[in-house]
Amino acid sequence: MRNEFNMIIDFAIEREQEAVDFYKSLQVNSDFQSNKNFYVELEAMEQGHINTLENLKKNVIENSDLKVPTVDNLHISDYLVDVPSEGKLSYQDILILAMKREEKAYALYAMLAEEATDTFIKNIFLKLASEEAKHKNHFEKKYDSEILTDN
């Protein structure tokens, strides 16, 4: 059972590392300093998720601040198709890609929370899912205000 748990955590860590790498690449490819600063923030948050998961694997997580806030879902990404992540990306492509990544990360943590039998572990996954939902919400708001209003 513990080996299976570690495999799940390792898989989640790999997904978070992909997110870190993604936000690092956006920092390099962004033309606007304000966006670069935001991507640095998101990279740090995703790195924090990696630290949380590694601590969970090592059993060094404390039962502090596991409140799970409710996050609005604008459902904008539900109506958008995936875009390729290679090549020259437009600002719209970057927002869509980011929304879709956060949506998938949220779904992963929500599923892991649903499968967890331990309440503490369930709450950690719910907290991580909430963090990913916040990121998605941010990108959906940007998309709504900066892309949808232009069309």
N, C-alpha and C positions, 0 to 999 in steps of 0.2 A: 504494500500500500504506500509506504514512504517513497519507494523508488518511482512509482507512478506519479505521485505528487511532485517529486523533483523534476520529472520529465515535463509535466505541465508547466511548472514554474520556469524551467529552462526555455520552453517554447515561448512563453509570455515575454521573457527577457529578450529573446531574439527579435520578437515583434517590436518591443520598445527600442532596441538598438537600431532597427530599421527606421523608426520614427526619428531618433536622434540624428541619424545620418541624413535623412530627408530634410530636416530643418537646417542642418549645417549646409546642405547643398543650396537651399533657398537663400541663405545668407549670402552666399557667393554670387548667386544669379539675380539677386534683387537690385533694382535700380534705385530704390528709395530707402534712405537711412531709417525712417520710421518703421518700415517693414523689417529691415535687418534686425533692429532692436527687438521687435516682437518675436521674430524667429529665434533669436538668442534666448528669450524668455521661455518659449515653447520647448526648445532644446533642453534647457535646464529642468523644466517640469518633467519631460520624458526621462531624463537622466535620474530624476528623483524617483520615478516609478521603477526604474531598474534597481536603484538602491533599496527601495521598499521590498521588491521581489527577492532580491538577494538576501536581505535580512529575514524575510519570511522563510526562505529556504534554510537559513542558519538558525532559525528559532530565536531571533533576537528582536522581534517586534514587540512593542509594548501596546497595551490596550488604551492608547491615548488618541484623542481626536479622530475617532472613526465615525463621526457624524457624516451622514450622506445627504448633502443638499439636493433638493429637487432642481433640475435644470430644464428650462424650456427647450422644446424641440420644434424648430420652425419647419421641419420636414422638407426643406428646399432640396437637399441632396437626394431625397427619395425620387425626385423627378429629373435628375440629371444622370447622364451616362458617364461611365468611366472615360478618362482621357489617358493617353499614353504618358508615361513619366519620363521619357527620353526626348532628346532634341530640344529645340527652342520652344519654351513654354510661354504662352501669353499670361497676363495677370489672371484672366478668367480661368485658364487651365490650372494655374497654381491653386486658386481657391477651390476649384472642383476637386482636384487631386487631394488637397488637404482635408476637405470635408469627407471625402470617401475614406481616406485613411483613418480619420478619427471615428467615423461610423463603424468601421470594421474593428477597431480597437475596443470601442464601446461594446459591440456585440460579443467579442471574445470574453471580456471581463464579466459581462452579464451572464453569459453561459457558464463560466467558471463559478460564479456566485450561486447560480441555480443548482449546480452539481455538488457544491460544497456541503458537507454534513456538519462540519464544525462551524459554530456561529461566528467565532472570531475571524476565521479565514473567510467565511462568507462576507462579513462586513468589510474586510480589506478589499476583496474583489469588487464589492459594491462601491466603495470609495474610489477605487481606480476607474471603474466604469463611469462614475460621476465626473471625474476629472476629464476623461476623454469626451464626455458629452458637453462639458464646458468649452473645450477646444472647438468641437464641431459647431456649437452655437455661435462662437465668436466668428468663425469663418462664414457661417450662414448669414449672420448680420452684415458682415462686410460684403458678401455677394449681393444681398438684398439692397443695400444702400449704394453700392458702387457699380454693380453690373446690371441688375434688374431695372434700376431707375433710368439707365441709359438706353434701354430697349423700348 
